Structures are given as C-alpha cells and as structure tokens.
Amino acid sequence: MRLASQRLLRVLLLGAAAVLALGGATYAASSITTPGANPFSAPAADADGNPAAFTVSATGLPANTFIFIEQCDGADPHPAPPATWSPSDHCDGTTGNAPVKSDASGNVSFPADNDNVRLFPFKGPNPNGGDKFNCLAPNDPSPNNGNPDWRTCHVRVTTSLTIAQTSDAFLTIILPDAQAATTSSSSTSSSTSTSSSTSTSTTPTSSTTTTTIPGPTSTSTTSTSTTTSTSTTSTTVKPTTTTTSSTTTTTVKPTTTTSSSTTTTVKPTTTTTTLKPTTTTATSTTVGPTGTSTTTTTVPGPSVSSSTVGQGGSITVADHGWKPNTAVDLTLHSDPIDLGGAQVGTKGTFETTVTIPADTPTGTHSIEIAGTLESGQEGVHTIEVTVVTPTATTLGPLDTPTTAFVSGTSNGSGSSGSLPRTGSSPQLPAIGLGMVLIGSGLGLAIGRRRRHA
C-alpha cells in the first residue's frame, strides 16, 4: 500500500513539473529593461520641469506583434479584487504614436530620437481632454482642476491601447521639479583722498660788518641784516580706490497661476499612422465676400457587417486608406488569433469575411488590421466586436425537410422539365387527415351492409 502511494505521488509531481515547464515555455513575464532603474527619474527639458523624451525598451512580449506605448496615472494596474483597472480610465493613448513590431524573441524599443514611435511624456493634466488625471512632480502645486493628483506615474508597454493585457509591462516614473530662480547684485565704492601740508620756518641770521676808514678820525659802522627763509613741504596722497563686491542671492519660489483655460500641449509635427475605430471629420471654412460657408467631409474608419458575432460565426470586415495592390493582416485580440489576410484593391480598399474561432471567450475583442498605408508607412487600424454564445435552433416534428418537384419550361427551347423544390410541405398533414377520414367512412359503410344481409 505504501509503495503504491509513493508511485502515485511521484506521478503527480512529474505531471505538475511538466505543466509548469509547458506554461513557462508558452509565455515569459514581460518587463521594461531600459531605463534600468524602476522607479525612474525623468530628465527635465527646461527650467519649468517639463520632462524630456527618453528611450524605453522592453522584453518578454508576444513575438512579431505590434506593440504600443503610453503614459498612465499612478494607480496600481493590478489591484486586489473586486477592484478593477482599465487603460481607458487610467491612461492617455495620445502620449504614444505609431506602434513598433516586436522581434522573434519578443523584444521591442521606442527610441527617444524617433518622433514617429517615441513616448511623449507630459506633466500636468492628461493631454487628451485633460479630464482624467494630473501627473505632477513631488513639489508641484495642485492645479485644483477636479482631477486626482499623482506624484508618480506609469509608462505602459502593451499590445492593445483599449484592453488590459496579461503581457503588459509597466515603469514607474518621477517627474522633474521646476528649477529655483537666483539673482546676483554687485556694488563698487570708490574713495579718493588727497592731503597737502605746508610748513614755513623762519631762521634769523645776523651778520656784522666792520668798515675802517683811515684818517685822522676812526669811524666804526656796524650793520645787522636778518634773513628769513621759508620752506614749504607738500605731501600728496595718491587716490585710493576701494572696491567692495557683495553678492545677494534671492530664491524665488515657483509661482503657479491657475486659470480655467484649457492647457494645450504642442507636440512636434509628426505623421500619425494609427487610426482608431472612430469617424474622422475634416471641416474647412471659406470666407467669401458675402459670408462664411463651411464644408464638412466625413471619412469613415474600419467597418464590420455586425458588431456582434457568435462563437464560430463569420463577419465581413471592410476598410480603406491602404496602399493599393498590397496585403493586410487581420488579428483578433486580446490573445492574438490570426484571422488571415486580405488583398487591397486599386483604390486602397478591401472587403473580406473572417471566421471567429469557436473557442473565443465571450466579451469585447478588437480586430487589428496591419499593413502598408497610402503614405507608404506601416500602420494599424482597429475596430471592436462583441463575441457572444451562439443560439441553437430546434426543428419541430412538422419541419422535416422534404423535396418536391414542380414542372417548368426552360427558356428558349420550349421543352418542359422538372425542377426540385426543397423545404417542408404544408399540404401533407391535411392529406393524411383526409385519408384517415375516408378510411373510417368506408369501414362504417361495409359494416352496415353486412348487418342488413
């Protein structure tokens, strides 16, 4: 008994290991490899702290599949039940551009220097309408616009912009703060001093001169002279210049002005190659001498014969805007299911019928059309369909298919022939009932004759 239990346990363990191995071989967890840090501090593009573009690379995604990128708010994309998370509520698909096709190993990259595919990070209200959420730096003031404020946000790499996927990869980003402003002032003072002093000195000098005149009388004359000398000493002090430099640093806090006007984010001029399943309306206004006239042109997107289809059923898909005489591929999402391809006509349009696999889960799905656009670039068009459980039809006992033949005349020959007609015959029940009544009447008549005999 113990030996049998050990053998059974060994078989179960080997089976579980095989299931895990098969599951791991089918799908590898996706992740963002560039930038390497998570959370990642986004670089600043200017003194206001607007984020600059940065390269994003990911791995572990479905191979050879178109991959999208977008910026989302800071909500947890994997909340605990019963809470749910949807990209239509928490992300802004306009922050990305055209998708990039992953390689055979499931790797994909969105270079910062390629405006056609790169991420356009933003700070403030979300660009598409500004009515979902605010992505702010740690020290940014709230715009008080009624949207939730997030101090950290997410970058999402996905195979679908409309439906959350198990292969989605996320990167947490921290947006840059605005730089503080500084001012410097310098003052110079100059002083010149000159001093001059004059001194006068008087020195008395006495000299005596004796003159003797010979003669009978001797006369002696004495004269005294006084000499005054004045000396002036002048001292000049060279100008002295004293320069004093003082630097004053003034920190000005960022001033935030809140108004009810709409924030407009101007992106670089790019060519968008992704058309969503909406109707694009182009309006041109012409001002003439007598007034203003407006002409509106409506360009439809992809269309289907029915937005609801049963499991295993077929629908017709039509679209336009593709390069003539090229092929397009049709794929059903969430889990990528190849629906085949179609040939684009000379006018850039196509129409094809696809079959929805019978094991497709019920609910909302999207059909992605990938190929070469009229501009020559690779592009993707998307339209949503709802898959439902097919309704069974039951045939009643009188709905048995029958085949009848009716005579007719062929065109031109004058000869008659038989044409088959299929379906149920409404006369058969009435004929059978008549036969039963006739048989009953004949039986009664025969019985009366025998009694009279």
C-alpha positions in Angstrom: 0.0 0.0 0.0 2.8 2.4 0.9 4.7 1.6 -2.3 1.6 2.4 -4.4 1.1 5.7 -2.7 4.7 6.7 -3.3 4.3 5.8 -7.0 1.1 7.9 -7.3 2.8 10.9 -5.6 5.8 10.6 -7.9 3.5 10.6 -11.0 1.6 13.7 -9.7 4.8 15.6 -9.1 6.1 14.8 -12.5 2.8 15.9 -14.1 2.9 19.2 -12.2 6.5 19.8 -13.3 5.6 19.2 -16.9 2.6 21.6 -16.7 4.9 24.3 -15.2 7.5 23.7 -17.9 5.0 24.0 -20.7 3.5 27.2 -19.1 6.9 28.7 -18.8 7.8 27.9 -22.4 4.5 29.4 -23.7 4.9 32.8 -22.1 7.7 34.6 -20.3 6.9 37.6 -18.0 7.3 40.9 -19.7 9.4 43.7 -18.3 10.9 47.1 -19.2 14.7 46.9 -19.4 15.5 50.5 -20.4 15.7 52.7 -18.3 17.3 50.3 -15.9 16.0 52.0 -12.7 12.4 51.5 -11.6 11.2 54.0 -10.4 13.0 56.2 -12.9 13.6 59.9 -12.5 12.7 61.5 -15.9 15.1 64.1 -17.2 14.0 67.8 -17.4 13.6 69.5 -20.8 13.5 73.1 -19.4 13.6 75.2 -16.3 9.8 74.6 -15.7 10.5 70.9 -15.2 8.7 69.6 -18.3 10.0 66.1 -18.9 12.3 65.3 -21.9 12.0 62.3 -24.1 13.8 59.1 -23.1 14.3 55.7 -24.7 12.1 52.8 -23.5 12.9 49.1 -24.3 11.0 46.0 -23.1 11.3 42.2 -23.4 9.1 39.2 -22.9 6.3 40.4 -25.2 4.5 38.4 -27.8 6.8 37.8 -30.8 6.2 39.5 -34.2 3.4 41.7 -32.8 2.7 45.4 -33.0 3.4 47.0 -29.6 2.2 50.4 -28.3 3.5 52.7 -25.6 1.6 55.3 -23.5 1.7 57.3 -20.1 -0.7 56.3 -17.3 -1.5 57.7 -13.9 0.0 56.2 -10.7 -2.9 53.8 -9.9 -1.9 50.1 -9.3 -2.6 48.3 -12.6 -3.0 45.0 -10.7 -5.5 45.9 -7.8 -6.8 43.3 -5.5 -10.3 42.0 -6.4 -13.1 43.2 -6.6 -11.3 46.4 -7.8 -10.5 46.6 -11.5 -8.1 48.6 -13.7 -8.8 49.8 -17.2 -6.5 51.7 -19.6 -9.4 53.8 -20.8 -9.8 55.3 -17.3 -6.1 55.4 -16.2 -4.1 56.0 -19.4 -3.8 58.5 -22.3 -3.2 56.8 -25.6 -2.3 60.1 -27.3 1.1 60.2 -25.4 2.3 57.5 -27.8 2.5 57.4 -31.6 2.8 54.6 -34.2 3.4 51.0 -32.8 6.6 49.1 -33.2 6.7 45.4 -34.2 8.5 43.1 -31.7 11.2 40.8 -33.0 11.1 37.0 -32.9 12.3 37.0 -29.3 9.6 39.4 -28.1 11.9 42.4 -27.7 10.9 46.0 -28.7 12.4 49.5 -28.4 11.0 53.1 -28.6 14.0 55.4 -29.3 13.9 58.9 -27.8 15.1 60.4 -31.1 12.4 58.9 -33.3 9.3 61.2 -33.2 7.2 58.6 -35.1 7.3 56.0 -32.3 8.7 57.6 -29.1 6.9 58.3 -25.9 5.7 61.9 -25.4 5.9 62.3 -21.5 3.9 65.1 -20.0 3.5 66.9 -16.7 0.1 68.3 -15.6 -3.4 67.3 -16.8 -3.5 64.5 -19.4 -3.2 65.9 -22.9 -6.3 64.2 -24.4 -9.1 66.4 -22.9 -7.3 67.0 -19.5 -10.2 65.4 -17.6 -8.8 62.1 -16.3 -5.8 62.8 -14.0 -2.8 65.0 -13.2 0.8 63.8 -13.4 2.9 66.1 -11.1 6.4 66.4 -9.8 6.9 65.8 -6.0 6.9 69.6 -5.2 4.5 70.8 -7.9 1.3 72.6 -6.6 -2.0 71.1 -7.4 -3.8 72.7 -10.3 -7.1 72.1 -8.4 -9.0 71.1 -11.6 -11.0 68.3 -10.1 -8.7 65.6 -11.4 -6.8 63.2 -9.0 -3.1 64.3 -8.5 -0.4 61.7 -8.8 3.2 62.4 -7.7 4.4 59.2 -9.5 3.0 57.9 -12.8 3.5 54.9 -15.1 4.7 54.1 -18.6 2.8 51.2 -20.1 4.0 48.9 -23.0 1.2 46.8 -24.4 -0.3 45.0 -27.4 -3.6 46.9 -27.0 -4.5 50.5 -26.1 -8.1 49.6 -25.2 -7.9 46.4 -23.2 -5.6 45.4 -20.3 -3.3 42.5 -21.3 -1.5 39.9 -19.2 1.7 40.7 -21.2 1.6 44.5 -20.2 4.9 45.9 -18.8 5.0 49.0 -16.5 7.7 51.5 -15.5 7.2 53.9 -12.6 8.4 57.5 -13.4 9.1 60.5 -11.1 8.7 63.8 -13.0 11.3 66.7 -12.5 10.6 69.7 -10.3 10.9 73.3 -11.6 14.3 74.9 -11.1 14.6 77.7 -8.4 15.4 81.2 -9.8 18.5 83.1 -8.5 19.6 86.8 -8.8 23.0 88.4 -8.1 23.9 92.1 -7.4 27.4 93.7 -7.2 28.2 97.1 -5.7 31.5 99.1 -6.1 32.5 102.1 -4.0 35.5 104.3 -4.8 37.1 106.9 -2.5 39.9 109.4 -3.2 41.8 111.3 -0.5 44.5 113.9 -1.1 46.3 115.7 1.8 48.7 118.5 1.4 50.7 120.2 4.2 52.8 123.3 4.1 55.2 124.4 6.8 57.1 127.7 7.0 60.2 128.2 9.1 62.0 131.4 9.8 65.6 131.4 10.8 67.1 134.8 11.9 70.6 135.3 10.6 72.8 138.0 12.0 75.9 139.3 10.3 78.2 142.1 11.4 80.3 144.1 9.0 83.1 146.4 10.3 84.4 149.1 8.0 87.5 151.1 9.0 88.1 154.4 7.2 91.7 155.6 7.6 92.1 159.1 8.6 92.6 161.2 11.5 89.3 160.0 12.9 88.5 156.4 13.0 84.8 155.6 12.5 83.3 152.1 13.0 79.9 151.2 11.5 78.1 148.1 12.4 75.1 146.8 10.3 72.8 143.9 11.1 70.8 142.1 8.5 68.2 139.5 9.1 67.4 136.8 6.5 64.2 134.9 6.6 63.9 131.6 4.7 60.6 129.9 4.1 60.4 126.2 3.1 57.2 124.6 2.1 56.7 120.9 2.3 53.9 119.5 0.2 52.7 115.9 0.7 50.3 114.4 -1.9 48.5 111.2 -1.2 47.6 109.2 -4.3 43.9 108.4 -4.8 42.9 105.2 -3.1 40.1 103.2 -4.7 38.3 100.7 -2.6 36.0 98.2 -4.4 33.6 96.2 -2.3 31.7 93.4 -4.1 28.7 91.8 -2.4 26.5 89.1 -3.9 22.9 88.8 -2.9 21.1 85.5 -3.7 17.4 85.7 -3.8 15.4 82.5 -4.1 12.0 83.0 -5.8 9.5 80.2 -5.2 7.8 79.0 -8.3 4.6 81.0 -9.0 1.7 78.9 -10.1 -1.2 80.6 -11.8 -4.4 78.6 -12.0 -7.0 79.5 -14.6 -10.0 77.8 -16.2 -8.4 77.9 -19.6 -7.6 74.7 -21.5 -3.9 73.6 -21.3 -2.6 73.0 -24.8 0.5 70.7 -25.3 2.2 71.4 -28.6 4.0 68.3 -29.9 6.5 68.1 -32.7 4.9 67.8 -36.1 4.6 64.0 -36.8 2.8 61.7 -39.1 0.3 59.5 -37.2 -0.1 56.0 -38.7 -2.6 54.6 -36.2 -6.3 55.2 -36.9 -8.7 54.3 -34.1 -12.2 53.0 -34.9 -13.8 56.4 -34.9 -15.1 58.6 -37.6 -12.8 61.5 -38.6 -14.5 64.7 -39.6 -12.5 67.3 -41.5 -14.0 70.8 -41.6 -12.9 73.6 -44.0 -14.2 77.1 -43.7 -14.2 79.5 -46.7 -14.8 83.2 -46.1 -16.2 85.0 -49.2 -17.4 88.4 -49.9 -21.0 87.6 -49.0 -20.4 85.5 -45.8 -18.9 82.3 -44.4 -19.6 78.8 -45.8 -18.5 75.6 -44.1 -17.9 72.2 -45.9 -17.7 69.1 -43.7 -16.2 65.9 -45.1 -16.7 62.6 -43.1 -14.1 59.8 -43.5 -15.3 56.5 -42.1 -13.0 54.1 -40.3 -13.0 50.3 -40.5 -16.4 48.7 -40.5 -17.9 45.2 -39.9 -21.1 43.7 -41.1 -22.2 43.2 -37.5 -20.7 44.4 -34.2 -21.9 41.2 -32.5 -20.9 37.7 -33.7 -21.3 34.3 -32.2 -18.5 31.9 -31.3 -17.6 30.2 -34.6 -19.5 32.7 -36.6 -18.4 34.9 -39.5 -18.4 38.6 -40.2 -17.4 40.8 -43.1 -14.6 43.4 -42.4 -14.2 46.4 -44.8 -11.6 49.3 -44.6 -9.9 51.9 -46.7 -6.7 54.1 -46.6 -4.3 51.3 -47.6 -1.6 51.3 -50.3 -3.2 49.8 -53.4 -2.3 46.3 -54.5 -0.8 45.3 -51.1 -1.8 42.7 -48.5 -3.1 43.4 -45.0 -3.1 41.0 -42.0 -6.1 40.7 -39.6 -5.6 39.6 -36.0 -8.2 39.1 -33.2 -7.2 40.4 -29.7 -6.8 40.1 -26.5 -4.9 36.9 -27.1 -3.6 37.3 -30.7 -5.5 35.0 -33.1 -4.6 35.1 -36.8 -7.8 35.7 -38.8 -6.0 35.6 -42.2 -5.2 38.3 -44.7 -6.9 40.3 -47.4 -5.8 41.9 -50.7 -6.2 45.7 -51.1 -7.7 46.9 -54.3 -6.6 49.6 -56.7 -8.5 52.3 -54.7 -6.9 51.4 -51.4 -9.9 49.5 -50.0 -10.7 45.9 -49.2 -13.6 43.7 -48.0 -13.1 40.2 -46.6 -15.0 37.7 -44.5 -13.3 36.2 -41.4 -14.4 33.4 -39.0 -14.3 33.9 -35.3 -12.9 30.7 -33.6 -15.5 28.7 -31.7 -13.3 28.7 -28.5 -13.0 32.5 -28.5 -14.1 33.8 -25.0 -17.3 35.9 -25.0 -17.0 39.6 -24.4 -15.4 42.6 -26.2 -12.5 42.0 -28.5 -10.7 44.1 -31.1 -9.7 43.2 -34.7 -6.4 44.8 -35.7 -5.7 45.4 -39.4 -2.0 45.8 -40.1 -0.3 46.7 -43.4 1.1 49.5 -45.5 -0.8 52.8 -45.5 -1.3 55.1 -48.5 1.7 57.1 -47.2 4.0 54.1 -47.5 4.4 53.7 -43.8 3.4 50.6 -41.7 0.2 51.2 -39.8 -2.6 49.6 -37.8 -6.4 50.1 -37.9 -8.5 48.8 -35.0 -12.2 48.1 -34.6 -14.1 46.4 -31.7 -16.5 43.5 -31.9 -18.5 41.6 -29.2 -18.4 37.8 -29.2 -21.5 36.0 -27.8 -22.6 32.5 -27.3 -24.5 31.2 -30.5 -28.2 30.5 -30.1 -29.3 26.9 -31.1 -32.3 26.3 -33.5 -34.6 23.3 -32.8 -36.7 21.7 -35.6 -40.2 20.6 -34.8 -41.9 17.3 -35.9 -43.6 19.0 -38.8 -40.5 20.8 -40.0 -39.0 17.8 -41.7 -37.2 18.9 -44.9 -38.9 17.4 -48.0 -38.2 17.6 -51.7 -41.0 18.1 -54.2 -40.8 18.5 -58.0 -42.7 21.2 -59.9 -42.8 21.3 -63.7 -41.5 24.3 -65.5 -40.5 25.5 -69.0 -36.9 26.2 -69.9 -36.0 29.4 -71.7 -35.8 29.4 -75.5 -36.2 25.6 -76.1 -39.9 25.1 -75.4 -39.3 21.8 -73.7 -40.6 21.1 -70.2 -38.7 19.7 -67.3 -38.8 19.0 -63.6 -37.3 21.5 -61.1 -36.6 20.3 -57.5 -38.1 22.3 -54.6 -36.8 21.8 -51.0 -38.5 22.6 -47.7 -41.4 21.4 -45.6 -44.8 20.6 -47.4 -47.8 22.3 -45.6 -50.3 20.0 -47.6 -49.0 16.7 -46.1 -50.8 16.9 -42.7 -54.1 17.8 -44.4 -53.8 15.0 -47.0 -53.1 12.5 -44.2 -56.1 13.6 -42.2 -58.3 13.3 -45.2 -57.1 9.7 -45.9 -57.9 8.8 -42.3 -61.5 10.2 -42.5 -62.1 8.4 -45.9 -60.9 5.1 -44.4 -63.2 5.5 -41.4 -66.2 6.2 -43.6 -65.6 3.1 -45.8 -65.3 0.9 -42.7 -68.7 2.1 -41.4 -70.4 1.5 -44.8 -69.2 -2.0 -45.1 -70.3 -2.9 -41.6 -73.9 -1.7 -42.2 -74.2 -3.8 -45.4 -73.2 -6.9 -43.6 -75.8 -6.4 -40.9 -78.6 -6.0 -43.4 -77.6 -9.1 -45.2 
